[in-house]
Amino acid sequence: MTLTWFVPIVGIAGLMMAGWIQHRQRRLPSAAGAPAVRAADIRRGARVFLAQEYALLAVFVALVAVGLIGVFGGAVAASFVCGAGVSGMAGAIGMGAATRANIRTAVAARDGGRGPALIVAFFGGAVMGLSVASLGLLGVGTLFLLVDGSGAATSNLAAFGMGASSVALFARVGGGIFTKSADIGADMVGKVELGIAEDDPRNPGVIADNVGDNVGDVAGMGADLFESYCGALIAAFAIAAVMPEPDVIELGGREALFALPLWLAGTGLLASMAALTVVRRAATERPERALALGMVAATSLFLVAAALGMALLGVSAGAWLAVAAGTVAGIAIGAATEFYTNGPPVRRLARVAETGAATVVIRGIAIGMESAAVPVLVIGLAIFAATEVAGLYGVTLAAVGMLATTGMVMSIDAYGPIADNAGGFAEMEEFGAETRAVTDDLDAVGNTTAAIGKGYAIGAAALAALGLMSAFVETVRQTIPAFTLHIAAPDVLLGAFIGALLPFLFSAMTMTAVGRTAEEMILEIRRQFRDTPGLREGTAHPDSDRCTAIASRAALRRMLLPGAMAFLAPILVGVIAGPGALGGMLGVAVPTGVVLALMLANAGGVWDNAKKYIEQGHYGGKGSSAHAAAVIGDTVGDPFKDTAGPSMNILIKVLAIVSLAIAPLIV
């Protein structure tokens, strides 16, 4: 194939740039003394948790691989193991960079101001962004090229995606449980009960909270987007392999349709790499403007390169319109998310806080529900437009188009937790009011980029899952040509009800896990303040390692049940009730999961930013009754936006990729 050289060269170039950035980051000024000790504690806690999580995952991956060998053969099992390994590698690389960039961002804010601090935080996130995109392109692209682009690649690619899903699911769920239980514990005892600052070094839960930001919002988010990135490419290959010949000829030929997703992913990575320089040059601007310019540059370059590639490959113009539909949908979802989590609804919710915590919770849930409307309509329009111009293959192109600039999107998203950690260092180490003002500014932008990133991830998950679901249906039709999904059919209706139930049951499991772990954390923090002489006065040191250990053990233990349910549900439904029931389950679980994910993520985001708006001095500021009510709302929203909501992305993709993988078995 003409892309035999293109995929490895671009992928390796992306990894080399990530390595060069990491090398440059390590040479930046850090801190000595107590700040260095706390930075090492955060880095060690994140590394230990990730090692324990990966050790547990290794057992799961080994067991599944043995089962795949017995059913599908060694090649499929090897693909599954590779998918899990590459996904885990991306998370480890990115989290390592983030835990080194946090203290350096605080030092840059103290010594150089906003521009240098923005560059350090952003390029710390860029290591993760480039690693996710480069490893995804190398993993899926190399595997596809090894099997020579034939339809036989579907089983191997689906297994690779299922391996990536394994890591993504447990990383998102486990990291979400860890980060939110630590955050809730630190906030409820520190801010609510004792009235001390959010990142007060006396609080035993602060270090665990900062560790959680990295394992949940960096490693977890990276695994999420890596899995979506791979899933979109796999769905495109699977659809291209089973499309009827007349449709294939109309779009440009089967070989061109196989090559196109790799071209799009590769040029998207190159566009992201080029756009990094735009952010560096614009760093003297407002942070939000610099990041926005980087995203605009990456998107514009990608769309131009996509059009050029399609002309060279001889693909019809309709395919470019499908790609553009996905790209525009991603931008529109981000804009809608920003409006609800950083616009007038935030200020309205802050005003409501003057009447108490109950009204804050009620209004926040209502805003979250309302916020799902525009993104869902945008996703629906993108699907309709892509299907009109390029059939089911167009839906997968829309997903690839939305995810092609993952390198830039993940860089911007990972910037948020780094800026948040930097603000914590500025508070703990008393770097001064000016430094704290800089980090607060960066953190406020990071909250917005994180909310936009969550919306983007949800939209990407929806398109990727729909593409995989379409590939499942077409794969079944290869054996059962008359296969259709009639909603009135008893088996399809049974699957539909199960599909509607799964997102709610999964959310209940993850939120219960956060609540129970937070209870343990609160009791431990209370105990330390009660039993440790001098802790309240600041003359004694808290036992932060104990809090980190509590969060780690509980997260690893409590992520197993929801994770097992996500993998077993499609297998049980497909084997027991057949492909019709499984198709019905997917057809309802995907849209239900998307709507629920949007509601949870945006409700949590508006609660968080309403609290921060009050902390800026509005409605009485810190210490007021409105602030106390907003803190309660923010605490309720923590598991919404950082555990249950993001986990929906993985759930719907796991259901779809496992269904595609087992399709040959159940027919």
C-alpha angles and dihedrals in degrees: 000000000000090000095057090104097033100064100052094040095052093041093050091045089055092050091047091053090049089051092048091050090049090051091051092047092054090056094055119105114276129177138267133214121018095356090055091049093052092046089052090049091054093046092047093047092051092046094048093049093048091048092051091046093049091047089055091045091051090062091049092047092049093051093048091046091055090052092049091052090056095048107029106013138252098295093059092046091050090052090052092052091047092052092052093045096050092047091050090049092054092051094048094049094048096045091049090055093047094052090053095045097054099073091038090055090054091049091048090050090052097045104030110017133229102330098054092041091052091051093051094048095044096047090046086060091043090068088063094042095052093042093053094049096040096048091044092052093045094045100047095031096050093046091050093048092048091060089047096243095285127147088255086074092076096084094046093046093047089052090050089052091048090054091051089048091054093059093039094052096049093039091053096042097039094042091046093052091048098048099043097044089052092044094049093045093050093045099044095050099031106038102022104035103028101024095227127142122282096250099030107156090222090068110095091208097058097085091047089050091054091046088052092054088062101042093043108032099031109029093028096047091044092054089047095054092039089057093046090048092052093041093055092051092046092050090051092052092046094051092045090053095056103033116124113260096245091056091046092052091048092055096045111279135300097268091054091049090052092049097045099074090052091049091050093048093046096048090045089056091049090049090051091050091051092047092058088075090055091059092048092052093045095047092107088064124079108298094242091052094050093050092045091052090052092052093047091050093050093048095046094048091047095052091050092048091046091055091048092050093050090052091051093047094045094239118157121260090245089072091059090051089054090051091048090050091058093045093050091045090056091052092047093049089050091051093049091048091050091051093054098040100036106020140068095316088064093055092045091052091049089055091049088057089074088073096053146270096293094061090045091056094045094048093044092055090049092051090049091053092047092048092063093067102077098041092048091051090047091052090047092050091048091052092047094048094046092048092049094055102034110009121230089333087062091061090057090047090053089054092048090047092053092047101038092092092049088127091067097035093052091046090056093044096049089049088071100065090043091054090045092053090046090056089052091054091048089054098042096045096041094235089169140264094281092054091046090051090054094048091045089054091050091044092052090055089045091056089054094046090048091053091047089047091053091051090047091049091051092050091047091049091051094053094041092049092047090051091050091047090052089049089052092053093047091047091053089049090059087070100025105035093185094053112136136156110239110181091212092058110106095231093048091046091050090052091047093057091048089049092052090050099049100071092050094045091047091049091049091053095049095044092047088052091052092047095050093046091047089054090057091047094050092050091050094048091048090049093053094049089047100043105030110086113225096011095115091045092051096242095110130055122239121238096244093165091065092055091048090050092051092052092045097050094045095046093050092047098044098045092067100075099051090041093052091047092054092054099039099045097072092041094052095043093046097046097041103035102022138236094305092060091044091051090049090050092052093045092059102029093058099055092037091051092048094052092045092047092052092048094049096044096047095042089054091046095051091048091051096049094042087059091049091048090057091046088059088069104274123133092007099321125226115001095023125122089249090055092050090052092047091051089056090050091048091050091052088048096052097083089037096060103027106034118017098029098050091041089063089068091058094042096058092044093048091051090051099043094046090049091052091047094052096040094101089051100050096047 
